[in-house]
């Protein structure tokens, strides 16, 4: 399962968050997108193998641009980090239907949510694998 990390305007927060995410996901599972085109391409090409996307948004314009590809985000878990806590920004952010939305640039909070999502997926995959083994024996 792949995880997309989207950040169009890297800074200290996004760099730190990226470094923490790298330690959570298996090598080769992290897809980095630095612009909307890369994000759309990754969503299209990895659609069946995507677990989630962490979208770090630095401007309302960037957020509005993401709305143009929201239909590609509906089948994956989205963690959305917004640039401010203004009501309009939050409203636009909710249009992307994220599993988790924050305006607090607290990487520990984002990492905690992502880690919980990963544990749930791993637990489900383990259950599926155990069922495959049982069916092969029968």
LINHU-V592477 format. One record per pair of residues at least 12 apart in sequence whose C-alpha atoms are under 7 Angstrom apart, sorted by the first residue. I is the first residue (numbers start at 1). GAP is how many residues later the second one is. If there is no record, write none. Layout:
# LINHU-V592477
i,gap
I,GAP
I,GAP
This chain:
# LINHU-V592477
i,gap
1,28
1,48
1,49
1,50
2,27
2,28
2,29
2,47
2,48
2,49
3,26
3,27
3,28
3,47
3,48
3,49
3,50
4,26
4,27
4,28
4,48
4,49
4,50
5,26
5,27
5,28
5,48
5,49
5,50
6,26
6,27
6,28
6,33
6,48
6,49
6,50
7,26
7,27
7,48
7,49
7,50
8,26
8,27
9,49
17,90
21,90
40,29
43,29
50,26
51,25
51,26
52,24
52,25
52,26
53,24
53,25
53,26
54,24
54,25
54,26
55,24
55,25
55,26
56,24
56,25
56,26
57,24
57,25
57,26
58,24
58,25
59,24
60,29
67,29
70,26
77,21
77,22
78,20
78,21
78,22
79,19
79,20
79,21
79,22
80,18
80,20
80,21
80,22
81,20
81,21
81,22
82,20
82,21
83,20
84,19
85,18
